[in-house]
Amino acid sequence: MRVLLTASIVLTALAGAASAQDGAALFNAQCKSCHTLTAANSPAGPSLKGVAGRKIAGAPGYAYSKALSAKGGTWTDGQLDAYLAGPATFAPGTKMFNKVADPKARAAIVAYLKTQK
């Protein structure tokens, strides 16, 4: 009985886990118009290749807003989630205006971005 209960809990957790595959589809639908996953920045936004663990405002050659440049630190899962949830709340004055309201969608996008090294 205990093994079945544990297996059930693990399967339930995995079913709700953020999928990098789902994140790829969400990235392509919501982020790709302004961001690339190559070494080159887009005119509208910095490259997100290697963003997970990178210095905030750290894509070489991109002109970040003063608000994001002043933020400091590195992009952790929590910071990426907070930024996607509300860019203007995370860094008032940032150039990014789109937000991702759904926490599962944000988690999937973060999971995907972590695969883009």
C-alpha positions in Angstrom: 0.0 0.0 0.0 2.8 2.4 0.9 4.6 1.7 -2.4 1.5 2.4 -4.4 0.8 5.6 -2.5 4.4 6.8 -3.1 4.3 5.9 -6.8 1.0 7.7 -7.1 2.4 10.9 -5.6 5.5 10.7 -7.8 3.4 10.2 -11.0 1.1 13.1 -10.0 4.1 15.4 -9.5 5.6 14.4 -12.8 2.3 14.9 -14.7 2.2 18.5 -13.4 5.9 19.2 -14.0 6.9 21.9 -16.4 8.0 20.4 -19.7 10.8 21.9 -21.8 8.9 20.6 -24.9 5.8 22.6 -23.8 8.1 25.6 -23.1 9.5 25.4 -26.6 6.1 25.8 -28.1 5.3 28.6 -25.7 8.6 30.3 -26.5 7.9 30.1 -30.2 4.3 31.5 -29.7 5.1 34.3 -27.2 8.8 35.1 -27.1 10.3 34.5 -30.5 9.0 37.7 -32.1 11.3 39.7 -29.9 14.1 37.2 -28.7 16.5 34.9 -30.4 18.2 31.7 -29.2 21.3 32.4 -31.1 24.4 34.4 -30.2 22.9 37.4 -32.1 20.5 39.8 -30.4 17.3 40.8 -32.0 16.6 44.6 -32.5 13.6 44.1 -30.2 15.3 42.1 -27.4 18.4 40.3 -26.2 19.3 36.8 -27.1 18.0 34.3 -24.6 20.6 31.7 -25.4 22.3 30.8 -22.1 20.0 33.2 -20.1 19.6 30.7 -17.2 22.4 31.5 -14.8 23.6 34.5 -16.8 24.1 37.9 -15.4 20.9 40.0 -15.6 21.3 42.4 -18.4 24.2 40.2 -19.6 23.7 39.6 -23.3 26.7 41.3 -25.0 25.9 44.1 -27.3 22.3 44.6 -26.3 21.2 48.1 -25.0 19.3 47.2 -21.9 17.0 49.6 -20.1 18.4 51.4 -17.1 15.9 49.6 -14.9 17.1 46.1 -15.9 20.7 47.1 -15.9 20.4 48.3 -12.3 18.8 45.1 -11.2 22.1 43.2 -10.8 22.5 39.5 -10.0 22.0 36.5 -12.2 18.9 34.9 -13.7 17.7 32.2 -11.4 14.5 30.1 -11.9 12.8 32.4 -9.5 13.9 35.6 -11.1 13.0 34.4 -14.5 9.6 33.4 -13.2 9.1 36.8 -11.5 10.2 38.7 -14.6 7.9 36.7 -16.9 5.0 37.1 -14.4 5.3 40.9 -14.5 8.3 42.6 -16.2 7.2 46.1 -15.1 6.9 44.9 -11.5 10.2 43.1 -11.5 12.1 46.1 -13.1 9.9 49.2 -13.4 11.0 50.9 -16.6 12.0 47.8 -18.4 11.5 47.6 -22.2 9.7 44.2 -22.0 6.0 44.6 -21.9 4.6 41.1 -22.4 3.9 39.0 -19.4 3.0 35.3 -18.9 0.1 35.1 -16.5 -0.1 31.3 -16.2 2.4 29.9 -13.6 2.6 26.5 -15.5 3.4 28.3 -18.8 6.1 30.3 -17.0 7.6 27.2 -15.5 7.6 25.5 -18.9 9.3 28.5 -20.6 11.9 28.6 -17.8 12.5 24.8 -18.2 13.0 25.3 -22.0 15.3 28.3 -21.6 17.5 26.2 -19.2 18.1 23.8 -22.2 19.3 26.6 -24.4 23.0 26.8 -23.4 
